[in-house]
Amino acid sequence: MIEPHAPAPPGAPPAWRGPARLPVPPDTGRLLVLGCVFVCAACGLVYELELVALASYLMGDSVTQASVVLSVMVFAMGIGSLVAKRLRRLGAVGFAAVEVTLALVGGCSALALYAVFAWTGDWGGLWANGPRVLLVAFSLAIGLLIGAEVPLLMELIQRIRRQDAGGAVADLFAADYVGALVGGLAFPFLLLPFLGQLTSSLLTGAVNVVAGSALVLGLFRRDLTCRARCLLLTATVTVLGVLASAAVLVDDFERAARHAVYGDDVRVALRTGVQEVVLTGGTRGRPLGLYLDGRLRVCGHDERRYHQALVHPAMNGPHTRVLILGGGDGLAAREVLTHPDAHRVDVVELDPALIRLARTDPTLSRLNSHAYDDPRVHVTIADAFRRLRETPAGRYDVVIADLPDPGITASTKLYSQEFYGLARRALRPGGRLVVHAGPVAARPRVFWTVETTIRAAGLHTSPYRVTGDDTGITTAPDRTEDTSGAPRDWGFVLAGTTTSPPLPLNHEERPLGAPLEGVRASTLVHPRY
């Protein structure tokens, strides 16, 4: 056997140090290295998906957040691979250092990102962009470390048994891609639903550091001095201690962060399979607040003005059968039920937990006047787009779209020309559709894009808005405060199948004139929000 520091044979690359002295047969050693590649790839993809998911939840617009994370991370992986070339002579030590650092950085990334958002989100100035800056920093750091893994693992696997470069790359990448598949599937189907975003990242970091350190200390320990082995063992135990301590305290941290974001009067906070639902206030004279994924959807101060402006203009005409898309809080249904001629009200809501909360929470059910106890109300748990596709033509007199903001990627299809075409088909001749289209003053292009899209679907529109000092209903695609200084308002579009429906407006509602020029309709394949 060639000694570890034997001269390189003719034609071998300068970094080649000869076969490693292993405690196991070479085939078993190669299998263990490829197994470590598999685990590290799975952990790396979980880190990526964790950053994308948390950034989309905190800052909205999942397309932008995914693009930022993935592009920065892939770029950093290339830089990390180049940097790792200098560590090839110290393959085992370098790989151990990379894995320990990656486990600490990746495992704590979600906690740090959420902490910066919770405690600096309202500071303004430079700190207002703190979560975005930290997102890029973590993407860069994690990408650098993941990129450094492959050259170092290639060095380790070649030291077990020399083989041609193509075969080594094929073996290494096969294990890497399969690991990425497992990590990519484990995150949405196992880690996120059962452990949540914070605990899943901490667990991933623990698995990462154990796999990397075990490989080096178990298989390549003879490449390390006694001091290096002690340092690696100490660093591994320290990182595991940090991650375990964070996991033990994660519930307390999440409660403290939630209070920092929502205030001290949080009554209900639950993570459903669809979104995070938070109820605040509603007792001791405090107004009730309903937050969906951090965006204020109901404010007890003025929700009645919003829902009256949304519902009642559309009810001016036949309204025997009414379809409410969204509106799981029951407040739009409450307004519809004030019309005795409404014989059937169908509510289509994606989140069954929100329906249960609207039925059972004393404050929210009192606010919606126990709408779900009315026999005229029928609830369907379904995606609004899919439900419209399955709805027979001419079934409803009125369709009310009380949906999340179009700037949220998941909602874009609910503001598309195709969606409004389906709504038009579901209406009887002379039926009406009403849509909450966002604030007119602060985001005029978004509002008029909704209006233009509805017209492109063949409906005749009557846009209007309600102004106010504090609208309370915040449906913007991100969770930052509006600092534009524009007047606060709600914008709505009322549309009819045959002619533009009349607007029976009260003194608070104002019709709107001609739309902005150059605004084009939004479609499924070309969203414009």
C-alpha positions as CSV (number, residue, x, y, z in Angstrom):
1,M,0.0,0.0,0.0
2,I,1.3,3.5,-0.8
3,E,1.8,5.6,2.3
4,P,-0.3,8.7,2.6
5,H,2.6,11.0,1.8
6,A,4.1,9.0,-1.0
7,P,5.1,10.8,-4.1
8,A,2.5,11.1,-6.8
9,P,2.7,8.6,-9.6
10,P,3.5,9.8,-13.1
11,G,0.6,11.6,-14.7
12,A,-1.2,12.1,-11.4
13,P,-2.4,15.7,-10.5
14,P,-0.1,17.5,-8.0
15,A,-2.7,17.4,-5.2
16,W,-2.9,13.6,-5.2
17,R,-1.5,12.2,-2.0
18,G,-2.1,8.5,-2.4
19,P,-4.7,6.2,-1.1
20,A,-6.0,7.0,2.4
21,R,-5.5,4.4,5.2
22,L,-9.1,3.5,6.0
23,P,-10.6,1.4,8.9
24,V,-12.9,-0.3,6.3
25,P,-12.5,-1.9,2.9
26,P,-12.3,0.6,0.0
27,D,-15.7,-0.3,-1.4
28,T,-17.3,0.3,1.9
29,G,-15.4,3.6,2.2
30,R,-16.7,4.8,-1.2
31,L,-20.2,3.8,-0.2
32,L,-19.9,5.9,3.0
33,V,-18.6,8.9,1.1
34,L,-21.5,8.7,-1.4
35,G,-23.9,8.3,1.5
36,C,-22.5,11.5,3.0
37,V,-22.9,13.2,-0.4
38,F,-26.5,12.1,-0.4
39,V,-27.2,13.6,3.1
40,C,-25.3,16.8,2.5
41,A,-27.2,17.4,-0.8
42,A,-30.6,16.8,0.9
43,C,-29.6,19.3,3.7
44,G,-28.4,21.9,1.2
45,L,-31.7,21.8,-0.7
46,V,-33.7,22.1,2.5
47,Y,-31.7,25.2,3.4
48,E,-32.6,26.7,0.0
49,L,-36.3,25.9,0.2
50,E,-36.4,27.1,3.8
51,L,-35.1,30.5,2.8
52,V,-37.5,30.7,-0.1
53,A,-40.5,29.7,2.0
54,L,-39.7,32.0,4.9
55,A,-38.8,35.0,2.7
56,S,-42.1,34.5,0.7
57,Y,-44.1,34.4,3.9
58,L,-42.3,37.5,5.4
59,M,-41.9,39.6,2.4
60,G,-44.4,38.3,-0.2
61,D,-44.0,37.8,-3.9
62,S,-42.7,34.2,-3.9
63,V,-41.4,34.5,-7.5
64,T,-39.1,37.3,-6.6
65,Q,-37.9,35.7,-3.4
66,A,-37.2,32.4,-5.1
67,S,-35.4,34.1,-7.9
68,V,-33.2,36.0,-5.5
69,V,-32.3,33.0,-3.3
70,L,-31.7,30.6,-6.1
71,S,-29.7,33.0,-8.4
72,V,-27.5,34.2,-5.5
73,M,-27.0,30.7,-4.2
74,V,-26.0,29.2,-7.6
75,F,-23.6,32.1,-8.2
76,A,-22.1,31.6,-4.7
77,M,-21.8,27.8,-5.3
78,G,-19.5,28.6,-8.3
79,I,-17.3,30.9,-6.2
80,G,-17.2,28.3,-3.4
81,S,-16.1,25.6,-5.8
82,L,-13.2,27.8,-6.9
83,V,-12.2,28.6,-3.4
84,A,-12.3,24.9,-2.4
85,K,-9.5,24.2,-4.9
86,R,-7.1,25.7,-2.4
87,L,-8.3,23.3,0.3
88,R,-7.8,20.1,-1.7
89,R,-4.5,19.3,0.0
90,L,-6.4,19.4,3.3
91,G,-9.5,17.5,2.0
92,A,-10.7,15.9,5.2
93,V,-10.0,18.9,7.4
94,G,-11.4,21.3,4.9
95,F,-14.6,19.3,4.4
96,A,-15.1,19.0,8.1
97,A,-14.7,22.8,8.6
98,V,-17.2,23.4,5.7
99,E,-19.8,21.1,7.2
100,V,-19.6,22.5,10.7
101,T,-19.9,26.0,9.4
102,L,-22.7,25.1,7.0
103,A,-24.7,23.4,9.7
104,L,-24.5,26.4,12.0
105,V,-25.2,29.0,9.3
106,G,-27.9,27.0,7.5
107,G,-29.5,25.7,10.7
108,C,-29.8,29.1,12.3
109,S,-30.7,31.0,9.1
110,A,-34.5,30.8,9.5
111,L,-34.3,31.9,13.2
112,A,-32.1,34.9,12.3
113,L,-34.3,36.0,9.3
114,Y,-37.5,35.8,11.4
115,A,-35.8,37.7,14.3
116,V,-34.6,40.5,12.1
117,F,-38.1,40.8,10.5
118,A,-39.9,40.7,13.9
119,W,-37.7,43.2,15.8
120,T,-36.6,45.6,13.1
121,G,-39.5,45.7,10.7
122,D,-41.0,48.9,12.0
123,W,-37.7,50.8,12.5
124,G,-37.7,52.3,9.1
125,G,-34.6,53.6,7.3
126,L,-31.9,51.0,6.6
127,W,-33.4,48.5,9.0
128,A,-36.6,48.4,7.0
129,N,-34.6,46.4,4.4
130,G,-32.9,44.2,7.1
131,P,-34.7,41.0,6.1
132,R,-33.9,41.4,2.4
133,V,-30.3,42.2,3.2
134,L,-30.0,39.2,5.5
135,L,-31.8,36.9,2.9
136,V,-29.1,37.8,0.3
137,A,-26.3,37.3,2.9
138,F,-27.5,33.9,4.0
139,S,-28.0,32.8,0.3
140,L,-24.5,33.9,-0.4
141,A,-23.0,32.2,2.6
142,I,-24.9,28.9,2.2
143,G,-24.1,28.9,-1.5
144,L,-20.4,29.4,-0.9
145,L,-20.3,26.5,1.6
146,I,-22.4,24.1,-0.6
147,G,-20.2,24.9,-3.6
148,A,-17.1,24.0,-1.6
149,E,-18.5,20.6,-0.7
150,V,-18.2,19.0,-4.2
151,P,-14.5,19.5,-4.9
152,L,-13.6,18.4,-1.4
153,L,-15.8,15.3,-1.6
154,M,-14.2,14.5,-5.0
155,E,-10.8,14.7,-3.3
156,L,-11.9,12.3,-0.6
157,I,-13.5,9.8,-2.9
158,Q,-10.5,9.7,-5.1
159,R,-8.2,9.1,-2.2
160,I,-10.1,5.9,-1.3
161,R,-9.6,4.4,-4.8
162,R,-8.3,6.2,-7.8
163,Q,-10.7,6.2,-10.8
164,D,-11.2,8.2,-14.0
165,A,-12.6,11.7,-13.5
166,G,-15.7,11.0,-15.5
167,G,-16.7,8.0,-13.4
168,A,-16.0,9.8,-10.2
169,V,-18.1,12.8,-11.2
170,A,-20.9,10.5,-12.3
171,D,-21.0,8.7,-9.0
172,L,-20.7,11.9,-7.0
173,F,-23.4,13.7,-8.9
174,A,-25.8,10.8,-8.9
175,A,-25.7,10.7,-5.1
176,D,-26.0,14.5,-5.0
177,Y,-29.0,14.7,-7.2
178,V,-30.8,11.8,-5.5
179,G,-30.2,13.5,-2.1
180,A,-31.5,16.8,-3.5
181,L,-34.7,14.9,-4.6
182,V,-35.2,13.5,-1.1
183,G,-34.5,16.8,0.5
184,G,-36.9,18.6,-1.9
185,L,-39.7,16.2,-1.2
186,A,-39.1,16.0,2.6
187,F,-39.3,19.7,3.1
188,P,-42.9,20.3,2.0
189,F,-44.4,16.9,2.9
190,L,-42.6,16.1,6.2
191,L,-40.5,18.8,7.7
192,L,-42.7,21.9,7.2
193,P,-46.1,20.4,8.2
194,F,-44.8,18.4,11.2
195,L,-42.0,20.6,12.5
196,G,-42.5,24.0,11.1
197,Q,-40.1,26.3,9.4
198,L,-37.8,27.0,12.4
199,T,-37.5,23.6,13.9
200,S,-37.0,21.9,10.5
201,S,-34.0,24.1,9.7
202,L,-32.4,23.4,13.1
203,L,-32.9,19.7,12.7
204,T,-31.4,19.8,9.2
205,G,-28.4,21.6,10.6
206,A,-28.0,18.9,13.2
207,V,-28.2,16.1,10.6
208,N,-25.7,18.0,8.4
209,V,-23.0,18.4,11.1
210,V,-23.4,14.8,12.3
211,A,-23.0,13.4,8.8
212,G,-20.0,15.5,7.9
213,S,-18.1,15.1,11.2
214,A,-18.9,11.3,11.4
215,L,-17.4,10.8,7.9
216,V,-14.2,12.6,8.7
217,L,-13.7,11.3,12.3
218,G,-14.7,7.8,11.4
219,L,-13.3,7.3,7.9
220,F,-10.5,9.8,7.5
221,R,-9.4,10.2,11.1
222,R,-5.8,9.2,10.2
223,D,-5.6,12.3,8.0
224,L,-6.1,14.5,11.1
225,T,-3.7,15.2,13.9
226,C,-4.8,14.5,17.4
227,R,-5.3,18.2,18.0
228,A,-7.4,18.5,14.8
229,R,-9.6,15.6,15.9
230,C,-10.2,17.2,19.3
231,L,-11.0,20.6,17.7
232,L,-13.4,19.0,15.2
233,L,-15.2,17.0,18.0
234,T,-15.4,20.1,20.1
235,A,-16.8,22.2,17.2
236,T,-19.3,19.5,16.4
237,V,-20.6,19.2,19.9
238,T,-20.8,23.0,20.2
239,V,-22.8,23.3,17.1
240,L,-25.1,20.5,18.1
241,G,-25.5,22.2,21.5
242,V,-26.4,25.5,19.9
243,L,-28.9,23.9,17.6
244,A,-30.4,21.8,20.3
245,S,-30.8,24.8,22.6
246,A,-32.4,26.8,19.9
247,A,-34.8,23.9,19.2
248,V,-35.8,23.7,22.9
249,L,-36.4,27.5,23.0
250,V,-38.0,27.8,19.6
251,D,-41.6,28.0,20.9
252,D,-40.7,30.7,23.3
253,F,-38.8,32.5,20.6
254,E,-41.8,32.2,18.2
255,R,-44.2,33.6,20.8
256,A,-41.9,36.6,21.5
257,A,-41.4,37.3,17.8
258,R,-45.2,37.0,17.2
259,H,-45.8,39.6,19.9
260,A,-43.2,41.8,18.4
261,V,-45.0,41.6,15.0
262,Y,-48.7,41.6,16.1
263,G,-48.6,43.3,19.6
264,D,-49.3,41.9,23.0
265,D,-52.9,41.0,22.6
266,V,-52.6,37.8,20.4
267,R,-55.4,35.5,21.3
268,V,-55.2,32.8,18.6
269,A,-52.2,31.8,16.5
270,L,-52.2,28.7,14.4
271,R,-50.4,27.4,11.3
272,T,-52.9,25.7,9.1
273,G,-52.0,23.7,6.0
274,V,-52.7,26.8,3.9
275,Q,-51.5,29.8,5.9
276,E,-50.8,31.3,9.3
277,V,-53.9,32.6,11.1
278,V,-53.6,35.1,13.9
279,L,-56.4,36.7,15.9
280,T,-55.7,39.8,18.1
281,G,-57.8,41.9,20.3
282,G,-61.6,41.5,20.5
283,T,-61.7,41.7,24.3
284,R,-61.6,44.6,26.8
285,G,-62.7,47.1,24.2
286,R,-59.8,46.3,21.9
287,P,-60.7,46.0,18.2
288,L,-60.4,42.5,16.7
289,G,-57.7,42.0,14.1
290,L,-57.5,39.0,11.8
291,Y,-54.1,38.4,10.1
292,L,-53.6,35.9,7.3
293,D,-49.9,35.2,6.7
294,G,-49.1,38.4,8.5
295,R,-51.4,40.6,6.4
296,L,-54.2,42.4,8.3
297,R,-57.4,41.2,6.7
298,V,-60.0,42.3,9.3
299,C,-59.9,45.3,11.6
300,G,-62.8,45.7,14.0
301,H,-62.6,49.5,13.7
302,D,-63.8,49.7,10.1
303,E,-64.3,46.2,8.6
304,R,-68.0,46.9,8.3
305,R,-67.4,49.8,6.0
306,Y,-65.2,47.6,3.8
307,H,-67.7,44.7,3.6
308,Q,-70.7,46.9,3.0
309,A,-68.9,48.7,0.2
310,L,-67.9,45.3,-1.3
311,V,-71.2,43.6,-1.0
312,H,-74.2,46.0,-1.2
313,P,-73.6,47.6,-4.7
314,A,-73.5,44.1,-6.2
315,M,-76.8,43.2,-4.5
316,N,-78.6,46.0,-6.4
317,G,-80.6,43.7,-8.7
318,P,-81.7,40.0,-8.6
319,H,-79.7,38.2,-5.9
320,T,-81.4,34.9,-5.2
321,R,-78.2,32.9,-5.6
322,V,-74.9,34.4,-4.4
323,L,-71.4,33.0,-4.7
324,I,-68.6,34.3,-2.3
325,L,-65.1,33.4,-3.4
326,G,-62.8,33.7,-0.3
327,G,-64.3,35.5,2.6
328,G,-63.8,32.6,5.0
329,D,-64.2,35.0,8.0
330,G,-67.9,35.1,7.3
331,L,-68.1,38.9,7.1
332,A,-69.1,39.2,3.5
333,A,-71.7,36.5,4.1
334,R,-73.0,38.5,7.0
335,E,-73.7,41.5,4.6
336,V,-75.3,39.2,2.0
337,L,-77.6,37.7,4.6
338,T,-79.1,41.2,5.4
339,H,-80.9,40.8,2.1
340,P,-84.0,38.6,2.7
341,D,-84.2,37.7,-1.0
342,A,-80.8,35.9,-0.9
343,H,-82.1,32.3,-0.8
344,R,-78.7,30.6,-1.2
345,V,-75.2,31.8,-0.3
346,D,-72.3,29.6,-1.4
347,V,-68.9,30.3,0.3
348,V,-65.8,28.9,-1.4
349,E,-62.8,29.0,1.0
350,L,-59.5,27.2,0.6
351,D,-58.7,27.0,4.4
352,P,-61.0,24.9,6.5
353,A,-59.3,26.1,9.7
354,L,-60.4,29.7,9.0
355,I,-64.0,28.5,8.6
356,R,-63.8,26.6,11.9
357,L,-62.4,29.7,13.6
358,A,-65.1,31.9,12.1
359,R,-67.7,29.5,13.5
360,T,-66.2,28.9,17.0
361,D,-64.3,31.9,18.1
362,P,-66.7,34.0,20.2
363,T,-65.5,37.4,19.0
364,L,-65.2,36.6,15.3
365,S,-68.5,34.7,15.2
366,R,-70.2,37.6,17.0
367,L,-68.7,40.0,14.4
368,N,-70.0,37.9,11.5
369,S,-73.4,37.6,13.2
370,H,-73.0,33.8,13.3
371,A,-73.4,33.8,9.5
372,Y,-72.4,30.1,9.3
373,D,-75.3,29.1,11.4
374,D,-77.7,30.4,8.8
375,P,-79.2,27.5,6.8
376,R,-78.9,29.6,3.6
377,V,-75.1,29.5,3.8
378,H,-73.3,26.5,2.2
379,V,-69.5,26.1,2.6
380,T,-67.2,24.4,0.1
381,I,-63.5,23.9,0.8
382,A,-61.9,24.3,-2.5
383,D,-59.7,26.5,-4.7
384,A,-61.7,29.3,-6.1
385,F,-60.4,28.8,-9.7
386,R,-61.1,25.1,-9.7
387,R,-64.6,25.7,-8.2
388,L,-65.4,28.2,-11.0
389,R,-64.3,25.7,-13.6
390,E,-66.7,23.1,-12.2
391,T,-69.7,25.6,-11.8
392,P,-72.5,25.2,-14.3
393,A,-73.1,28.2,-16.6
394,G,-75.7,30.7,-15.5
395,R,-75.9,29.5,-11.9
396,Y,-75.5,32.7,-9.9
397,D,-77.0,36.2,-9.8
398,V,-74.0,37.6,-7.9
399,V,-70.3,36.6,-7.6
400,I,-68.3,38.3,-4.8
401,A,-64.5,38.0,-5.0
402,D,-63.1,38.7,-1.5
403,L,-59.6,37.4,-2.2
404,P,-55.9,38.1,-1.3
405,D,-54.0,40.7,-3.1
406,P,-53.0,39.9,-6.8
407,G,-49.3,40.7,-6.0
408,I,-49.1,37.5,-3.9
409,T,-48.0,34.9,-6.5
410,A,-50.4,32.3,-5.3
411,S,-53.3,34.8,-5.9
412,T,-52.3,36.0,-9.3
413,K,-54.4,33.4,-11.1
414,L,-57.5,34.6,-9.2
415,Y,-57.1,38.0,-10.9
416,S,-56.5,36.7,-14.4
417,Q,-58.6,37.1,-17.6
418,E,-59.2,33.4,-17.5
419,F,-60.6,33.6,-13.9
420,Y,-62.9,36.4,-14.8
421,G,-64.0,34.6,-17.9
422,L,-65.1,31.6,-15.7
423,A,-66.9,34.0,-13.3
424,R,-68.7,35.6,-16.3
425,R,-69.9,32.1,-17.4
426,A,-71.1,31.3,-13.9
427,L,-73.4,34.4,-13.9
428,R,-76.9,34.6,-15.2
429,P,-77.8,37.2,-17.8
430,G,-77.8,40.5,-16.0
431,G,-75.7,39.1,-13.1
432,R,-73.0,41.0,-11.4
433,L,-69.4,40.4,-10.3
434,V,-67.7,42.5,-7.6
435,V,-63.9,42.4,-6.9
436,H,-61.8,44.1,-4.3
437,A,-58.9,45.4,-6.4
438,G,-56.6,47.0,-3.9
439,P,-56.0,50.7,-3.0
440,V,-56.4,53.1,-5.8
441,A,-54.3,56.0,-4.6
442,A,-51.3,53.9,-3.4
443,R,-51.2,51.3,-6.2
444,P,-53.2,52.7,-9.1
445,R,-51.6,50.5,-11.8
446,V,-52.5,47.3,-9.9
447,F,-56.1,48.6,-9.5
448,W,-56.5,49.5,-13.2
449,T,-54.9,46.3,-14.3
450,V,-57.7,44.4,-12.4
451,E,-60.3,46.6,-14.1
452,T,-58.8,46.2,-17.5
453,T,-58.6,42.4,-17.0
454,I,-62.2,42.2,-16.1
455,R,-63.2,44.1,-19.2
456,A,-61.0,41.9,-21.3
457,A,-63.0,38.9,-20.0
458,G,-66.1,40.4,-21.7
459,L,-67.7,42.1,-18.6
460,H,-68.8,45.8,-18.4
461,T,-67.3,47.6,-15.4
462,S,-68.2,50.3,-13.0
463,P,-65.1,51.0,-10.8
464,Y,-65.4,52.8,-7.5
465,R,-63.6,53.4,-4.2
466,V,-64.1,54.2,-0.6
467,T,-61.8,56.6,1.1
468,G,-60.9,56.7,4.8
469,D,-58.2,57.7,7.3
470,D,-57.3,54.2,8.2
471,T,-58.6,51.4,6.0
472,G,-57.6,48.7,8.4
473,I,-57.8,46.0,5.6
474,T,-54.2,45.5,4.4
475,T,-53.9,43.1,1.5
476,A,-50.6,44.3,0.0
477,P,-48.4,41.5,-1.2
478,D,-45.7,42.2,1.4
479,R,-46.0,42.9,5.1
480,T,-44.2,46.3,5.2
481,E,-46.1,49.4,6.1
482,D,-47.3,51.8,3.3
483,T,-44.9,54.8,3.4
484,S,-46.1,56.4,0.1
485,G,-48.1,59.1,1.9
486,A,-51.1,58.4,-0.5
487,P,-54.6,58.7,0.9
488,R,-55.9,55.4,2.3
489,D,-58.7,53.8,0.4
490,W,-60.3,50.7,-0.9
491,G,-60.8,50.1,-4.6
492,F,-63.6,48.0,-6.1
493,V,-64.7,46.9,-9.5
494,L,-68.4,46.1,-10.1
495,A,-69.0,44.4,-13.4
496,G,-72.1,43.2,-15.3
497,T,-72.6,40.6,-18.0
498,T,-74.7,42.8,-20.3
499,T,-74.1,46.5,-19.4
500,S,-72.2,48.4,-16.8
501,P,-74.2,48.0,-13.6
502,P,-75.4,51.2,-11.9
503,L,-73.7,52.1,-8.7
504,P,-76.1,52.8,-5.8
505,L,-73.4,54.6,-3.8
506,N,-73.7,56.2,-0.4
507,H,-71.9,59.4,0.7
508,E,-68.6,57.5,1.4
509,E,-68.3,55.8,-2.0
510,R,-67.0,57.5,-5.2
511,P,-67.2,56.4,-8.8
512,L,-63.9,56.4,-10.8
513,G,-63.3,57.8,-14.2
514,A,-61.2,56.6,-17.1
515,P,-58.5,54.0,-16.5
516,L,-54.7,54.6,-16.7
517,E,-53.3,54.5,-20.2
518,G,-51.1,51.7,-21.3
519,V,-52.5,49.2,-18.8
520,R,-52.9,45.7,-20.2
521,A,-54.9,42.6,-19.1
522,S,-53.3,40.0,-16.9
523,T,-53.4,36.4,-18.0
524,L,-52.3,33.1,-16.5
525,V,-49.2,32.9,-18.7
526,H,-48.5,36.6,-18.6
527,P,-49.3,38.0,-15.1
528,R,-48.9,41.8,-14.9
529,Y,-49.3,42.5,-11.2
